C-alpha cells in the first residue's frame, strides 16, 4: 500500500527522510514545506505548514526545529494523520506529554494512528547486533555501560539555533547525547539515580552546555556513565557494555558526514584460568559495518506500523518521554547548572 506523505521541514533531515521513502517504494511524497521554496525541488513546495493538508497526505514527516515539533505533531494527529517526527521530541518532557495526550485523543477519535520518533541509532547494524548478543544471554548479566559521544562544535556554532535554549531546550546533551541515553535505556531500562556535572567551558558565548558528564543507576543496580561533548575535537562515538562473561563495544557510528568513522562491533568472551578466574585481555572478534541502513529501517518500521498495525519497537512516544525525563534529570542533578537554568528565563523551560 502506497502512503501519501507530506514533509514539514525540508532541510537536511527532511531530504534524508524523502530519500529513504523513495528507496522504500511504498511512499509518495506529495508536498514539502519549508520557509523558502527550493526551485530545484522535485516535489511541490509550500511555505505554510497548514497548506500541506490540501494535498490530502496520509502521513506527516516532521523535520522541524525542536520548538516547532509539538505544534506540528499535535496538529497532524488532530487531523487524523500518522506522524514520523525527528528527535529530540521537543524541548522538554512537558512537550512530550502534550504530544502523548494528542496521540491518545487522536487514537480515540480516529483509531489506529501511529506516532514514531526518529531515534535511528537503535537500528544501526552494530547496535542491533550488540542487542541480539545481550538478549541471547550467553554474555551473562549486564554489569555496567560507558558511553562517549562528542563532536567539535562546528562552524558558526554559537549562532546555531540548537544553542538557543528557548528554541532547543538545551545544548549538546539534548542535541546529541540524547542518542546515547536512549541506547542506555534500550539495554537497561529506566534509570532511577542520577549524578552529573554539566559545564560550559569553551563555548562561553552560548547559554547552553558544551559538556555533560553523568553517572546513573537503575533499579537492578546496572550503572551507566556518559560524556556528551561539544569539545571532543576528534568526533567520537563509543558505547561499551560489560557483562559477566565478557564485553561488547561499538566504536564509530555511520553518519551523513562520515566524520565518526566506520562502525565496529567488538565482541570479547572471557577466558578462565585453572581456578575459574577471568584471564586479562580476552581474545576479541571485530565485526565492521560500512553501510548506514538506519534511515531505511526506520521508514520500513513506520510503514509497517501504519499499513499492517505492527507495533513499534523503536521510537515510541513512551521511549521519547523516558529519555527526555532522563535528560532533565541530568540537568537537575548538577545543583549549579540547575540553578543557572532556573535563573535564566530562556533556560527555565520545564
Buried (B, 14 or more C-beta within 10 A) or exposed (E): EEBBBBBBBBBEBBBBBBBBBEEBEBBBBBBBBBEEBEEEBEBBBBEEBEBBBEBEBBBBBBBBBBBBBBBBBBBBBEEEBBBBBBBBBBBBBBBBBBBBEBBBBBBEEBEEBBBBBBBBBBBBBBBBBBBEBBEEEEBBEBEBBBBBBBBBBEEEBEEBEBBBBBBBBBBBBBBBBBBBBBBBBBBBEEBEEBBBBBBBEBBEEBBBBBBBBBBBBBEEEBBBBBBBBBBBEEBBBBBBBBBEBBBBBBBBBBBEEEBBBEBBBBBBBBEEEEEEEBEEEBEEEEBEBEEBBBBBBBBBBBBBBBBEEBEBEBBBBEBBBBBBBBBBBBBBBBEEBBEBBEEEEEBEBB
